[in-house]
């Protein structure tokens, strides 16, 4: 077999390597270079570093509109189970105060407050708390809606991420997909090489 024939039959291997390498470079250029590099009138910069601000704005908008809306937070906070949990915690605090802290702070006055009296006071307090707790929490959520801007907060966080952390984050999510892209280039390149060999042999 001549040298030219060897090269012909190695074509699929070479095209596979070229396909893999070009896709590998394409994946790397999503993140590198971080800073623009000039080549005359042309500048090269990684796609994600170049568009990080726009990416951050898009992620912030998606989170605020689709994943974590203020209505979702309000619904979760005002869920009856959470209100009940808050009331249980308040009752425990009131109970502890009346039975432990109050006698220490006001020893003389506490003499006139027996167990039944303390239970009555606790019951009346908890009835009041039960009435105003949902309203207070709803008011807090209203104020929070005005000050907590989820979209802006998420966008600022993503925009402030160092490029290496952003790369690590995206790679952690899309590692398998990036590998698939690289190997797809190799497989496609191999088949292109096979077709070339077949055509060369056919027209010889």
Contact map, one row per residue, 1 for C-alpha under 8 A:
111011000000000000000000000000000000000000000000000000000000000000000000000000000000000000000000000000000000000000000000000000000000000000000000000000000000000000000000000000000000000000000000000000000000
111111000000000000000000000000000000000000000000000000000000000000000000000000000000000000000000000000000000000000000000000000000000000000000000000000000000000000000000000000000000000000000000000000000000
111111100000000000000000000000000000000000000000000000000000000000000000000000000000000000000000000000000000000000000000000000000000000000000000000000000000000000000000000000000000000000000000000000000000
011111110000000000000000000000000000000000000000000000000000000000000000000000000000000000000000000000000000000000000000000000000000000000000000000000000000000000000000000000000000000000000000000000000000
111111111000000000000000000000000000000000000000000000000000000000000000000000000000000000000000000000000000000000000000000000000000000000000000000000000000000000000000000000000000000000000000000000000000
111111111100000000000000000000000000000000000000000000000000000000000000000000000000000000000000000000000000000000000000000000000000000000000000000000000000000000000000000000000000000000000000000000000000
001111111110000000000000000000000000000000000000000000000000000000000000000000000000000000000000000000000000000000000000000000000000000000000000000000000000000000000000000000000000000000000000000000000000
000111111110000000000000000000000000000000000000000000000000000000000000000000000000000000000000000000000000000000000000000000000000000000000000000000000000000000000000000000000000000000000000000010000000
000011111111000000000000000000000000000000000000000000000000000000000000000000000000000000000000000000000000000000000000000000000000000000000000000000000000000000000000000000000000000000000000000010000000
000001111111110000000000000000000000000000000000000000000000000000000000000000000000000000000000000000000000000000000000000000000000000000000000000000000000000000000000000000000000000000000000000000000000
000000111111111000000000000000000000000000000000000000000000000000000000000000000000000000000000000000000000000000000000000000000000000000000000000000000000000000000000000000000000000000000000110110000000
000000001111111100000000000000000000000000000000000000000000000000000000000000000000000000000000000000000000000000000000000000000000000000000000000000000000000000000000000000000000000000001111110010000000
000000000111111110000000000000000000000000000000000000000000000000000000000000000000000000000000000000000000000000000000000000000000000000000000000000000000000000000000000000000000000000000100100000000000
000000000111111111000000000000000000000000000000000000000000000000000000000000000000000000000000000000000000000000000000000000000000000000000000000000000000000000000000000000000000000000000100100000000000
000000000011111111100000000000000000000000000000000000000000000000000000000000000000000000000000000000000000000000000000000000000000000000000000000000000000000000000000000000000000000001001101100000000000
000000000001111111110000000000000000000000000000000000000000000000000000000000000000000000000000000000000000000000000000000000000000000000000000000000000000000000000000000000000000000011111110100000000000
000000000000111111111000000000000000000000000000000000000000000000000000000000000000000000000000000000000000000000000000000000000000000000000000000000000000000000000000000000000000000001001000000000000000
000000000000011111111100000000000000000000000000000000000000000000000000000000000000000000000000000000000000000000000000000000000000000000000000000000000000000000000000000000000000000011001000000000000000
000000000000001111111110000000000000000000000000000000000000000000000000000000000000000000000000000000000000000000000000000000000000000000000000000000000000000000000000000000000000010111111100000000000000
000000000000000111111111000000000000000000000000000000000000000000000000000000000000000000000000000000000000000000000000000000000000000000000000000000000000000000000000000000000000011111101000000000000000
000000000000000011111111100000000000000000000000000000000000000000000000000000000000000000000000000000000000000000000000000000000000000000000000000000000000000000000000000000000000010011000000000000000000
000000000000000001111111110000000000000000000000000000000000000000000000000000000000000000000000000000000000000000000000000000000000000000000000000000000000000000000000000000000000000010000000000000000000
000000000000000000111111111000000000000000000000000000000000000000000000000000000000000000000000000000000000000000000000000000000000000000000000000000000000000000000000000000000000110010000000000000000000
000000000000000000011111111100000000000000000000000000000000000000000000000000000000000000000000000000000000000000000000000000000000000000000000000000000000000000000000000000000000110000000000000000000000
000000000000000000001111111110000000000000000000000000000000000000000000000000000000000000000000000000000000000000000000000000000000000000000000000000000000000000000000000000000000000000000000000000000000
000000000000000000000111111111000000000000000000000000000000000000000000000000000000000000000000000000000000000000000000000000000000000000000000000000000000000000000000000000000000000000000000000000000000
000000000000000000000011111111100000000000000000000000000000000000000000000000000000000000000000000000000000000000000000000000000000000000000000000000000000000000000000000000000100010000000000000000000000
000000000000000000000001111111110000000000000000000000000000000000000000000000000000000000000000000000000000000000000000000000000000000000000000000000000000000000000000000000000000000000000000000000000000
000000000000000000000000111111111000000000001110000000000000000000000000000000000000000000000000000000000000000000000000000000000000000000000000000000000000000000000000000000000000000000000000000000000000
000000000000000000000000011111110000000000000111000000000000000000000000000000000000000000000000000000000000000000000000000000000000000000000000000000000000000000000000000000000000000000000000000000000000
000000000000000000000000001111111100000000001111100000000000000000000000000000000000000000000000000000000000000000000000000000000000000000000000000000000000000000100010000000000000000000000000000000000000
000000000000000000000000000111111110000000001110100000000000000000000000000000000000000000000000000000000000000000000000000000000000000000000000000000000000000000000000000000000000000000000000000000000000
000000000000000000000000000010111111100000011100000000000000000000000000000000000000000000000000000000000000000000000000000000000000000000000000000000000000000000000000000000000000000000000000000000000000
000000000000000000000000000000111111000000001100110000000000000000000000000000000000000000000000000000000000000000000000000000000000000000000000000000000000000000100000000000000000000000000000000000000000
000000000000000000000000000000011111100000001100100000000000000000000000000000000000000000000000000000000000000000000000000000000000000000000000000000000000000000000000000000000000000000000000000000000000
000000000000000000000000000000001111110000111100000000000000000000000000000000000000000000000000000000000000000000000000000000000000000000000000000000000000000000000000000000000000000000000000000000000000
000000000000000000000000000000001011111000111000000000000000000000000000000000000000000000000000000000000000000000000000000000000000000000000000000000000000000000000000000000000000000000000000000000000000
000000000000000000000000000000000001111111110000000000000000000000000000000000000000000000000000000000000000000000000000000000000000000000000000000000000000000000000000000000000000000000000000000000000000
000000000000000000000000000000000000111111110000000000000000000000000000000000000000000000000000000000000000000000000000000000000000000000000000000000000000000000000000000000000000000000000000000000000000
000000000000000000000000000000000000011111100000000000000000000000000000000000000000000000000000000000000000000000000000000000000000000000000000000000000000000000000000000000000000000000000000000000000000
000000000000000000000000000000000000011111100000000000000000000000000000000000000000000000000000000000000000000000000000000000000000000000000000000000000000000000000000000000000000000000000000000000000000
000000000000000000000000000000000000011111110000000000000000000000000000000000000000000000000000000000000000000000000000000000000000000000000000000000000000000000000000000000000000000000000000000000000000
000000000000000000000000000000000001111111111000000000000000000000000000000000000000000000000000000000000000000000000000000000000000000000000000000000000000000000000000000000000000000000000000000000000000
000000000000000000000000000000001001111001111100000000000000000000000000000000000000000000000000000000000000000000000000000000000000000000000000000000000000000000000000000000000000000000000000000000000000
000000000000000000000000000010111111100000111110110000000000000000000000000000000000000000000000000000000000000000000000000000000000000000000000000000000000000000000000000000000000000000000000000000000000
000000000000000000000000000011111111000000011111110000000000000000000000000000000000000000000000000000000000000000000000000000000000000000000000000000000000000000000000000000000000000000000000000000000000
000000000000000000000000000011110000000000001111111000000000000000000000000000000000000000000000000000000000000000000000000000000000000000000000000000000000000000000000000000000000000000000000000000000000
000000000000000000000000000001100000000000000111111100100000000000000000000000000000000000000000000000000000000000000000000000000000000000000000000000000000000000000000000000000000000000000000000000000000
000000000000000000000000000000110110000000001111111100000000000000000000000000000000000000000000000000000000000000000000000000000000000000000000000000000000000000100000000000000000000000000000000000000000
000000000000000000000000000000000100000000001111111100000000000000000000000000000000000000000000000000000000000000000000000000000000000000000000000000000000000000000000000000000000000000000000000000000000
000000000000000000000000000000000000000000000011111111100000000000000000000000000000000000000000000000000000000000000000000000000000000000000000000000000000000000000000000000000000000000000000000000000000
000000000000000000000000000000000000000000000001111111110000000000000000000000000000000000000000000000000000000000000000000000000000000000000000000000000000011000000000000000000000000000000000000000000000
000000000000000000000000000000000000000000000000001111111000000000000000000000000000000000000000000000000000000000000000000000000000000000000000000000000010011000000000000000000000000000000000000000000000
000000000000000000000000000000000000000000000000001111111100000000000000000000000000000000000000000000000000000000000000000000000000000000000000000000000000000000000000000000000000000000000000000000000000
000000000000000000000000000000000000000000000001001111111110000000000000000000000000000000000000000000000000000000000000000000000000000000000000000000000000001000000000000000000000000000000000000000000000
000000000000000000000000000000000000000000000000000111111111000000000000000000000000000000000000000000000000000000000000000000000000000000000000000000000111111000000000000000000000000000000000000000000000
000000000000000000000000000000000000000000000000000011111111100000000000000000000000000000000000000000000000000000000000000000000000000000000000000000110010000000000000000000000000000000000000000000000000
000000000000000000000000000000000000000000000000000001111111110000000000000000000000000000000000000000000000000000000000000000000000000000000000000000000010000000000000000000000000000000000000000000000000
000000000000000000000000000000000000000000000000000000111111111000000000000000000000000000000000000000000000000000000000000000000000000000000000000000000110010000000000000000000000000000000000000000000000
000000000000000000000000000000000000000000000000000000011111111100000000000000000000000000000000000000000000000000000000000000000000000000000000000001111110000000000000000000000000000000000000000000000000
000000000000000000000000000000000000000000000000000000001111111110000000000000000000000000000000000000000000000000000000000000000000000000000000000000100010000000000000000000000000000000000000000000000000
000000000000000000000000000000000000000000000000000000000111111111100000000000000000000000000000000000000000000000000000000000000000000000000000000000100000000000000000000000000000000000000000000000000000
000000000000000000000000000000000000000000000000000000000011111111111000000000000000000000000000000000000000000000000000000000000000000000000000000001100100000000000000000000000000000000000000000000000000
000000000000000000000000000000000000000000000000000000000001111111111100000000000000000000000000000000000000000000000000000000000000000000000000000001100000000000000000000000000000000000000000000000000000
000000000000000000000000000000000000000000000000000000000000111111111000000000000000000000000000000000000000000000000000000000000000000000000000000000000000000000000000000000000000000000000000000000000000
000000000000000000000000000000000000000000000000000000000000011111111000000000000000000000000000000000000000000000000000000000000000000000000000000000000000000000000000000000000000000000000000000000000000
000000000000000000000000000000000000000000000000000000000000011111111000000000000000000000000000000000000000000000000000000000000000000000000000000000000000000000000000000000000000000000000000000000000000
000000000000000000000000000000000000000000000000000000000000001111111101100000000000000000000000000000000000000000000000000000000000000000000000000001000000000000000000000000000000000000000000000000000000
000000000000000000000000000000000000000000000000000000000000001111111111100000000000000000000000000000000000000000000000000000000000000000000000000001000000000000000000000000000000000000000000000000000000
000000000000000000000000000000000000000000000000000000000000000100011111110000000000000000000000000000000000000000000000000000000000000000000000100000000000000000000000000000000000000000000000000000000000
000000000000000000000000000000000000000000000000000000000000000000001111111000000000000000000000000000000000000000000000000000000000000000000000000000000000000000000000000000000000000000000000000000000000
000000000000000000000000000000000000000000000000000000000000000000011111111100000000000000000000000000000000000000000000000000000000000000000000000000000000000000000000000000000000000000000000000000000000
000000000000000000000000000000000000000000000000000000000000000000011111111110000000000000000000000000000000000000000000000000000000000000000000000000000000000000000000000000000000000000000000000000000000
000000000000000000000000000000000000000000000000000000000000000000000111111111000000000000000000000000000000000000000000000000000000000001001000000000000000000000000000000000000000000000000000000000000000
000000000000000000000000000000000000000000000000000000000000000000000011111111100000000000000000000000000000000000000000000000000000000000000000000000000000000000000000000000000000000000000000000000000000
000000000000000000000000000000000000000000000000000000000000000000000001111111100100000000000000000000000000000000000000000000000000000000000000000000000000000000000000000000000000000000000000000000000000
000000000000000000000000000000000000000000000000000000000000000000000000111111100110000000000000000000000000000000000000000000000000000000000000000000000000000000000000000000000000000000000000000000000000
000000000000000000000000000000000000000000000000000000000000000000000000011111110110000000000000000000000000000000000000000000000000010011000000000000000000000000000000000000000000000000000000000000000000
000000000000000000000000000000000000000000000000000000000000000000000000001111111110000000000000000000000000000000000000000000000000000000000000000000000000000000000000000000000000000000000000000000000000
000000000000000000000000000000000000000000000000000000000000000000000000000001111111000000000000000000000000000000000000000000000000000000000000000000000000000000000000000000000000000000000000000000000000
000000000000000000000000000000000000000000000000000000000000000000000000000000111111100000000000000000000000000000000000000000000000000000000000000000000000000000000000000000000000000000000000000000000000
000000000000000000000000000000000000000000000000000000000000000000000000000111111111110000000000000000000000000000000000000000000000000000000000000000000000000000000000000000000000000000000000000000000000
000000000000000000000000000000000000000000000000000000000000000000000000000011111111111000000000000000000000000000000000000000000000110000000000000000000000000000000000000000000000000000000000000000000000
000000000000000000000000000000000000000000000000000000000000000000000000000000011111111100000000000000000000000000000000000000000000000000000000000000000000000000000000000000000000000000000000000000000000
000000000000000000000000000000000000000000000000000000000000000000000000000000001111111110000000000000000000000000000000000000000000000000000000000000000000000000000000000000000000000000000000000000000000
000000000000000000000000000000000000000000000000000000000000000000000000000000000111111111000000000000000000000000000000000000000000000000000000000000000000000000000000000000000000000000000000000000000000
000000000000000000000000000000000000000000000000000000000000000000000000000000000011111111100000000000000000000000000000000001001100000000000000000000000000000000000000000000000000000000000000000000000000
000000000000000000000000000000000000000000000000000000000000000000000000000000000001111111110000000000000000000000000000000000000000000000000000000000000000000000000000000000000000000000000000000000000000
000000000000000000000000000000000000000000000000000000000000000000000000000000000000111111111000000000000000000000000000000000000000000000000000000000000000000000000000000000000000000000000000000000000000
000000000000000000000000000000000000000000000000000000000000000000000000000000000000011111111100000000000000000000000000000001000000000000000000000000000000000000000000000000000000000000000000000000000000
000000000000000000000000000000000000000000000000000000000000000000000000000000000000001111111110000000000000000000000000010001000000000000000000000000000000000000000000000000000000000000000000000000000000
000000000000000000000000000000000000000000000000000000000000000000000000000000000000000111111111000000000000000000000000000000000000000000000000000000000000000000000000000000000000000000000000000000000000
000000000000000000000000000000000000000000000000000000000000000000000000000000000000000011111111100000000000000000000000000000000000000000000000000000000000000000000000000000000000000000000000000000000000
000000000000000000000000000000000000000000000000000000000000000000000000000000000000000001111111110000000000000000000000010000000000000000000000000000000000000000000000000000000000000000000000000000000000
000000000000000000000000000000000000000000000000000000000000000000000000000000000000000000111111111000000000000000000000010000000000000000000000000000000000000000000000000000000000000000000000000000000000
000000000000000000000000000000000000000000000000000000000000000000000000000000000000000000011111111110000000000000000000000000000000000000000000000000000000000000000000000000000000000000000000000000000000
000000000000000000000000000000000000000000000000000000000000000000000000000000000000000000001111111111000000000000000000000000000000000000000000000000000000000000000000000000000000000000000000000000000000
000000000000000000000000000000000000000000000000000000000000000000000000000000000000000000000111111111100000000000000100010000000000000000000000000000000000000000000000000000000000000000000000000000000000
000000000000000000000000000000000000000000000000000000000000000000000000000000000000000000000011111111100000000000000100000000000000000000000000000000000000000000000000000000000000000000000000000000000000
000000000000000000000000000000000000000000000000000000000000000000000000000000000000000000000001111111110000000000000000000000000000000000000000000000000000000000000000000000000000000000000000000000000000
000000000000000000000000000000000000000000000000000000000000000000000000000000000000000000000001111111111000000000000000000000000000000000000000000000000000000000000000000000000000000000000000000000000000
000000000000000000000000000000000000000000000000000000000000000000000000000000000000000000000000111111111110010000000000000000000000000000000000000000000000000000000000000000000000000000000000000000000000
000000000000000000000000000000000000000000000000000000000000000000000000000000000000000000000000011111111111110000000000000000000000000000000000000000000000000000000000000000000000000000000000000000000000
000000000000000000000000000000000000000000000000000000000000000000000000000000000000000000000000000111111110000000000000000000000000000000000000000000000000000000000000000000000000000000000000000000000000
000000000000000000000000000000000000000000000000000000000000000000000000000000000000000000000000000011111110000000000000000000000000000000000000000000000000000000000000000000000000000000000000000000000000
000000000000000000000000000000000000000000000000000000000000000000000000000000000000000000000000000001111111110000000000000000000000000000000000000000000000000000000000000000000000000000000000000000000000
000000000000000000000000000000000000000000000000000000000000000000000000000000000000000000000000000001111111111000000000000000000000000000000000000000000000000000000000000000000000000000000000000000000000
000000000000000000000000000000000000000000000000000000000000000000000000000000000000000000000000000000100111111100000000000000000000000000000000000000000000000000000000000000000000000000000000000000000000
000000000000000000000000000000000000000000000000000000000000000000000000000000000000000000000000000000100111111110000000000000000000000000000000000000000000000000000000000000000000000000000000000000000000
000000000000000000000000000000000000000000000000000000000000000000000000000000000000000000000000000001100111111111000000000000000000000000000000000000000000000000000000000000000000000000000000000000000000
000000000000000000000000000000000000000000000000000000000000000000000000000000000000000000000000000000000011111111000000000000000000000000000000000000000000000000000000000000000000000000000000000000000000
000000000000000000000000000000000000000000000000000000000000000000000000000000000000000000000000000000000001111111000000000000000000000000000000000000000000000000000000000000000000000000000000000000000000
000000000000000000000000000000000000000000000000000000000000000000000000000000000000000000000000000000000000111111111100000000000000000000000000000000000000000000000000000000000000000000000000000000000000
000000000000000000000000000000000000000000000000000000000000000000000000000000000000000000000000000000000000011111111100000000000000000000000000000000000000000000000000000000000000000000000000000000000000
000000000000000000000000000000000000000000000000000000000000000000000000000000000000000000000000000000000000000011111110000000000000000000000000000000000000000000000000000000000000000000000000000000000000
000000000000000000000000000000000000000000000000000000000000000000000000000000000000000000000000000000000000000011111111000000000000000000000000000000000000000000000000000000000000000000000000000000000000
000000000000000000000000000000000000000000000000000000000000000000000000000000000000000000000000000000000000000011111111100000000000000000000000000000000000000000000000000000000000000000000000000000000000
000000000000000000000000000000000000000000000000000000000000000000000000000000000000000000000000011000000000000011111111110000000000000000000000000000000000000000000000000000000000000000000000000000000000
000000000000000000000000000000000000000000000000000000000000000000000000000000000000000000000000000000000000000000111111111000000000000000000000000000000000000000000000000000000000000000000000000000000000
000000000000000000000000000000000000000000000000000000000000000000000000000000000000000000000000000000000000000000011111111100000000000000000000000000000000000000000000000000000000000000000000000000000000
000000000000000000000000000000000000000000000000000000000000000000000000000000000000000000000000000000000000000000001111111110000000000000000000000000000000000000000000000000000000000000000000000000000000
000000000000000000000000000000000000000000000000000000000000000000000000000000000000000000100110010000000000000000000111111111000000000000000000000000000000000000000000000000000000000000000000000000000000
000000000000000000000000000000000000000000000000000000000000000000000000000000000000000000000000000000000000000000000011111111100000000000000000000000000000000000000000000000000000000000000000000000000000
000000000000000000000000000000000000000000000000000000000000000000000000000000000000000000000000000000000000000000000001111111110000000000000000000000000000000000000000000000000000000000000000000000000000
000000000000000000000000000000000000000000000000000000000000000000000000000000000000000000000000000000000000000000000000111111111000000000000000000000000000000000000000000000000000000000000000000000000000
000000000000000000000000000000000000000000000000000000000000000000000000000000000000001001100000000000000000000000000000011111111100000000000000000000000000000000000000000000000000000000000000000000000000
000000000000000000000000000000000000000000000000000000000000000000000000000000000000000000000000000000000000000000000000001111111110000000000000000000000000000000000000000000000000000000000000000000000000
000000000000000000000000000000000000000000000000000000000000000000000000000000000000000000000000000000000000000000000000000111111111000000000000000000000000000000000000000000000000000000000000000000000000
000000000000000000000000000000000000000000000000000000000000000000000000000000000000001000000000000000000000000000000000000011111111100000000000000000000000000000000000000000000000000000000000000000000000
000000000000000000000000000000000000000000000000000000000000000000000000000000000000001000000000000000000000000000000000000001111111110000000000000000000000000000000000000000000000000000000000000000000000
000000000000000000000000000000000000000000000000000000000000000000000000000000000000000000000000000000000000000000000000000000111111111000000000000000000000000000000000000000000000000000000000000000000000
000000000000000000000000000000000000000000000000000000000000000000000000000000000000000000000000000000000000000000000000000000011111111100000000000000000000000000000000000000000000000000000000000000000000
000000000000000000000000000000000000000000000000000000000000000000000000000000000010000000000000000000000000000000000000000000001111111110000000000000000000000000000000000000000000000000000000000000000000
000000000000000000000000000000000000000000000000000000000000000000000000000001000010000000000000000000000000000000000000000000000111111111000000000000000000000000000000000000000000000000000000000000000000
000000000000000000000000000000000000000000000000000000000000000000000000000000000000000000000000000000000000000000000000000000000011111111100000000000000000000000000000000000000000000000000000000000000000
000000000000000000000000000000000000000000000000000000000000000000000000000000000000000000000000000000000000000000000000000000000001111111110000000000000000000000000000000000000000000000000000000000000000
000000000000000000000000000000000000000000000000000000000000000000000000000001000000000000000000000000000000000000000000000000000000111111111000000000000000000000000000000000000000000000000000000000000000
000000000000000000000000000000000000000000000000000000000000000000000000010001000000000000000000000000000000000000000000000000000000011111111100000000000000000000000000000000000000000000000000000000000000
000000000000000000000000000000000000000000000000000000000000000000000000000000000000000000000000000000000000000000000000000000000000001111111110000000000000000000000000000000000000000000000000000000000000
000000000000000000000000000000000000000000000000000000000000000000000000000000000000000000000000000000000000000000000000000000000000000111111111000000000000000000000000000000000000000000000000000000000000
000000000000000000000000000000000000000000000000000000000000000000000000010000000000000000000000000000000000000000000000000000000000000011111111100000000000000000000000000000000000000000000000000000000000
000000000000000000000000000000000000000000000000000000000000000000000000000000000000000000000000000000000000000000000000000000000000000001111111110000000000000000000000000000000000000000000000000000000000
000000000000000000000000000000000000000000000000000000000000000000000000000000000000000000000000000000000000000000000000000000000000000000111111111000000000000000000000000000000000000000000000000000000000
000000000000000000000000000000000000000000000000000000000000000000000000000000000000000000000000000000000000000000000000000000000000000000011111111100000000000000000000000000000000000000000000000000000000
000000000000000000000000000000000000000000000000000000000000000000000100000000000000000000000000000000000000000000000000000000000000000000001111111110000000000000000000000000000000000000000000000000000000
000000000000000000000000000000000000000000000000000000000000000000000000000000000000000000000000000000000000000000000000000000000000000000000111111110000000000000000000000000000000000000000000000000000000
000000000000000000000000000000000000000000000000000000000000000000000000000000000000000000000000000000000000000000000000000000000000000000000011111110000000000000000000000000000000000000000000000000000000
000000000000000000000000000000000000000000000000000000000000000000000000000000000000000000000000000000000000000000000000000000000000000000000001111111001000000000000000000000000000000000000000000000000000
000000000000000000000000000000000000000000000000000000000000000000000000000000000000000000000000000000000000000000000000000000000000000000000000111111111000000000000000000000000000000000000000000000000000
000000000000000000000000000000000000000000000000000000000001001100011000000000000000000000000000000000000000000000000000000000000000000000000000000111111100000000000000000000000000000000000000000000000000
000000000000000000000000000000000000000000000000000000001001111100000000000000000000000000000000000000000000000000000000000000000000000000000000000011111110000000000000000000000000000000000000000000000000
000000000000000000000000000000000000000000000000000000001001000000000000000000000000000000000000000000000000000000000000000000000000000000000000000011111111000000000000000000000000000000000000000000000000
000000000000000000000000000000000000000000000000000000000001000000000000000000000000000000000000000000000000000000000000000000000000000000000000000111111111100000000000000000000000000000000000000000000000
000000000000000000000000000000000000000000000000000000010011001000000000000000000000000000000000000000000000000000000000000000000000000000000000000001111111110000000000000000000000000000000000000000000000
000000000000000000000000000000000000000000000000000010011111100000000000000000000000000000000000000000000000000000000000000000000000000000000000000000111111111000000000000000000000000000000000000000000000
000000000000000000000000000000000000000000000000000000010000000000000000000000000000000000000000000000000000000000000000000000000000000000000000000000011111111100000000000000000000000000000000000000000000
000000000000000000000000000000000000000000000000000000010000000000000000000000000000000000000000000000000000000000000000000000000000000000000000000000001111111110000000000000000000000000000000000000000000
000000000000000000000000000000000000000000000000000110010010000000000000000000000000000000000000000000000000000000000000000000000000000000000000000000000111111110000000000000000000000000000000000000000000
000000000000000000000000000000000000000000000000000110110000000000000000000000000000000000000000000000000000000000000000000000000000000000000000000000000011111110000000000000000000000000000000000000000000
000000000000000000000000000000000000000000000000000000000000000000000000000000000000000000000000000000000000000000000000000000000000000000000000000000000001111111000000000000000000000000000000000000000000
000000000000000000000000000000000000000000000000000000000000000000000000000000000000000000000000000000000000000000000000000000000000000000000000000000000000111111101100000000000000000000000000000000000000
000000000000000000000000000000000000000000000000000000000000000000000000000000000000000000000000000000000000000000000000000000000000000000000000000000000000000111111100000000000000000000000000000000000000
000000000000000000000000000000100100000000000000100000000000000000000000000000000000000000000000000000000000000000000000000000000000000000000000000000000000000011111110000000000000000000000000000000000000
000000000000000000000000000000000000000000000000000000000000000000000000000000000000000000000000000000000000000000000000000000000000000000000000000000000000000001111111000000000000000000000000000000000000
000000000000000000000000000000000000000000000000000000000000000000000000000000000000000000000000000000000000000000000000000000000000000000000000000000000000000011111111100000000000000000000000000000000000
000000000000000000000000000000000000000000000000000000000000000000000000000000000000000000000000000000000000000000000000000000000000000000000000000000000000000011111111110000000000000000000000000000000000
000000000000000000000000000000100000000000000000000000000000000000000000000000000000000000000000000000000000000000000000000000000000000000000000000000000000000000111111111000000000000000000000000000000000
000000000000000000000000000000000000000000000000000000000000000000000000000000000000000000000000000000000000000000000000000000000000000000000000000000000000000000011111111100000000000000000000000000000000
000000000000000000000000000000000000000000000000000000000000000000000000000000000000000000000000000000000000000000000000000000000000000000000000000000000000000000001111111110000000000000000000000000000000
000000000000000000000000000000000000000000000000000000000000000000000000000000000000000000000000000000000000000000000000000000000000000000000000000000000000000000000111111111100000000000000000000000000000
000000000000000000000000000000000000000000000000000000000000000000000000000000000000000000000000000000000000000000000000000000000000000000000000000000000000000000000011111111100100000000000000000000000000
000000000000000000000000000000000000000000000000000000000000000000000000000000000000000000000000000000000000000000000000000000000000000000000000000000000000000000000001111111100000000000000000000000000000
000000000000000000000000000000000000000000000000000000000000000000000000000000000000000000000000000000000000000000000000000000000000000000000000000000000000000000000000111111100000000000000000000000000000
000000000000000000000000000000000000000000000000000000000000000000000000000000000000000000000000000000000000000000000000000000000000000000000000000000000000000000000000011111111100000000000000000000000000
000000000000000000000000000000000000000000000000000000000000000000000000000000000000000000000000000000000000000000000000000000000000000000000000000000000000000000000000011111111110000000000000000000000000
000000000000000000000000000000000000000000000000000000000000000000000000000000000000000000000000000000000000000000000000000000000000000000000000000000000000000000000000000001111111000000000000000000000000
000000000000000000000000000000000000000000000000000000000000000000000000000000000000000000000000000000000000000000000000000000000000000000000000000000000000000000000000000001111111100000000000000000000000
000000000000000000000000001000000000000000000000000000000000000000000000000000000000000000000000000000000000000000000000000000000000000000000000000000000000000000000000001001111111110000000000000000000000
000000000000000000000000000000000000000000000000000000000000000000000000000000000000000000000000000000000000000000000000000000000000000000000000000000000000000000000000000000111111111000000000000000000000
000000000000000000000000000000000000000000000000000000000000000000000000000000000000000000000000000000000000000000000000000000000000000000000000000000000000000000000000000000011111111100000000000000000000
000000000000000000000011000000000000000000000000000000000000000000000000000000000000000000000000000000000000000000000000000000000000000000000000000000000000000000000000000000001111111110000000000000000000
000000000000000000111011001000000000000000000000000000000000000000000000000000000000000000000000000000000000000000000000000000000000000000000000000000000000000000000000000000000111111111000000000000000000
000000000000000000010000000000000000000000000000000000000000000000000000000000000000000000000000000000000000000000000000000000000000000000000000000000000000000000000000000000000011111111100000000000000000
000000000000000000110000000000000000000000000000000000000000000000000000000000000000000000000000000000000000000000000000000000000000000000000000000000000000000000000000000000000001111111110000000000000000
000000000000000101111110000000000000000000000000000000000000000000000000000000000000000000000000000000000000000000000000000000000000000000000000000000000000000000000000000000000000111111111000000000000000
000000000000001111111000000000000000000000000000000000000000000000000000000000000000000000000000000000000000000000000000000000000000000000000000000000000000000000000000000000000000011111111100000000000000
000000000000000100110000000000000000000000000000000000000000000000000000000000000000000000000000000000000000000000000000000000000000000000000000000000000000000000000000000000000000001111111110000000000000
000000000000000100100000000000000000000000000000000000000000000000000000000000000000000000000000000000000000000000000000000000000000000000000000000000000000000000000000000000000000000111111111000000000000
000000000001001111110000000000000000000000000000000000000000000000000000000000000000000000000000000000000000000000000000000000000000000000000000000000000000000000000000000000000000000011111111100000000000
000000000001111100100000000000000000000000000000000000000000000000000000000000000000000000000000000000000000000000000000000000000000000000000000000000000000000000000000000000000000000001111111110000000000
000000000001000100000000000000000000000000000000000000000000000000000000000000000000000000000000000000000000000000000000000000000000000000000000000000000000000000000000000000000000000000111111111000000000
000000000001001000000000000000000000000000000000000000000000000000000000000000000000000000000000000000000000000000000000000000000000000000000000000000000000000000000000000000000000000000011111111100000000
000000000011111100000000000000000000000000000000000000000000000000000000000000000000000000000000000000000000000000000000000000000000000000000000000000000000000000000000000000000000000000001111111110000000
000000000011000000000000000000000000000000000000000000000000000000000000000000000000000000000000000000000000000000000000000000000000000000000000000000000000000000000000000000000000000000000111111111000000
000000000000000000000000000000000000000000000000000000000000000000000000000000000000000000000000000000000000000000000000000000000000000000000000000000000000000000000000000000000000000000000011111111100000
000000000010000000000000000000000000000000000000000000000000000000000000000000000000000000000000000000000000000000000000000000000000000000000000000000000000000000000000000000000000000000000001111111110000
000000011011000000000000000000000000000000000000000000000000000000000000000000000000000000000000000000000000000000000000000000000000000000000000000000000000000000000000000000000000000000000000111111111000
000000000000000000000000000000000000000000000000000000000000000000000000000000000000000000000000000000000000000000000000000000000000000000000000000000000000000000000000000000000000000000000000011111111100
000000000000000000000000000000000000000000000000000000000000000000000000000000000000000000000000000000000000000000000000000000000000000000000000000000000000000000000000000000000000000000000000001111111110
000000000000000000000000000000000000000000000000000000000000000000000000000000000000000000000000000000000000000000000000000000000000000000000000000000000000000000000000000000000000000000000000000111111111
000000000000000000000000000000000000000000000000000000000000000000000000000000000000000000000000000000000000000000000000000000000000000000000000000000000000000000000000000000000000000000000000000011111111
000000000000000000000000000000000000000000000000000000000000000000000000000000000000000000000000000000000000000000000000000000000000000000000000000000000000000000000000000000000000000000000000000001111111
000000000000000000000000000000000000000000000000000000000000000000000000000000000000000000000000000000000000000000000000000000000000000000000000000000000000000000000000000000000000000000000000000000111111
000000000000000000000000000000000000000000000000000000000000000000000000000000000000000000000000000000000000000000000000000000000000000000000000000000000000000000000000000000000000000000000000000000011111
